[in-house]
């Protein structure tokens, strides 16, 4: 059994869904990364987001909040490859 945390990979496309609407899907391509941040491209703009340690540990996969951190905010996780 492999317990190593999944990490975002440069060049890969990841997706997330809205909590209230399963048909609402966002896709992001990882364009760069450091140990604590990732740069994401959504087809229009590039944003930089910090990897959230608590959420990443809980999921066992790196996790970020591309749209900001708020109640019911969708999360982008390294285990959700498009």
C-alpha positions in Angstrom: 0.0 0.0 0.0 1.4 3.4 -1.1 0.8 6.2 1.5 2.7 8.8 -0.4 0.7 12.1 -0.8 -0.3 12.8 -4.5 1.3 15.9 -5.8 0.4 18.4 -8.5 2.4 17.8 -11.7 3.4 20.6 -14.1 1.5 20.2 -17.4 -1.3 18.0 -16.1 -5.0 19.1 -16.1 -7.0 18.8 -12.9 -10.7 19.4 -12.4 -13.1 20.3 -9.6 -16.9 20.4 -9.3 -19.2 22.9 -7.6 -20.7 21.6 -4.4 -24.2 22.6 -5.3 -24.2 21.8 -9.0 -22.5 18.5 -10.1 -22.6 19.7 -13.8 -20.5 22.8 -13.0 -16.9 21.8 -13.6 -13.7 23.9 -13.7 -10.5 22.7 -15.2 -7.0 24.0 -14.5 -3.6 23.2 -16.0 -0.6 23.4 -13.6 1.9 25.6 -15.3 4.5 25.8 -12.4 4.9 24.8 -8.8 7.1 25.1 -5.7 7.0 23.1 -2.5 4.2 25.3 -1.2 2.4 26.9 -4.2 1.1 26.1 -7.7 0.4 28.3 -10.7 -2.9 27.4 -12.4 -4.1 28.3 -15.9 -7.9 28.1 -16.6 -7.7 29.0 -20.3 -8.0 32.7 -19.7 -5.7 33.7 -16.8 -2.9 32.3 -14.6 -3.3 32.4 -10.8 -1.0 31.4 -8.0 -2.4 29.5 -5.0 -0.9 28.2 -1.8 -1.2 24.5 -1.1 -3.4 24.0 2.0 -1.6 21.7 4.3 -4.6 20.6 6.5 -6.8 19.8 3.5 -4.0 18.1 1.7 -3.2 15.9 4.7 -6.9 14.9 5.1 -7.2 14.0 1.4 -3.6 12.6 1.1 -3.4 14.7 -2.0 -2.2 18.3 -2.4 -5.2 20.7 -2.3 -5.8 24.3 -3.2 -8.7 26.8 -3.3 -8.5 28.3 -6.9 -11.6 30.5 -6.3 -10.7 31.6 -2.8 -11.4 30.1 0.6 -14.9 30.6 1.8 -17.9 28.6 3.0 -18.6 25.7 0.5 -15.6 26.8 -1.7 -14.7 24.1 -4.3 -11.3 22.5 -3.9 -8.8 21.4 -6.5 -7.0 18.3 -5.5 -4.1 16.4 -7.1 -6.1 13.2 -7.1 -8.7 14.7 -9.5 -6.9 14.5 -12.9 -9.2 15.5 -15.8 
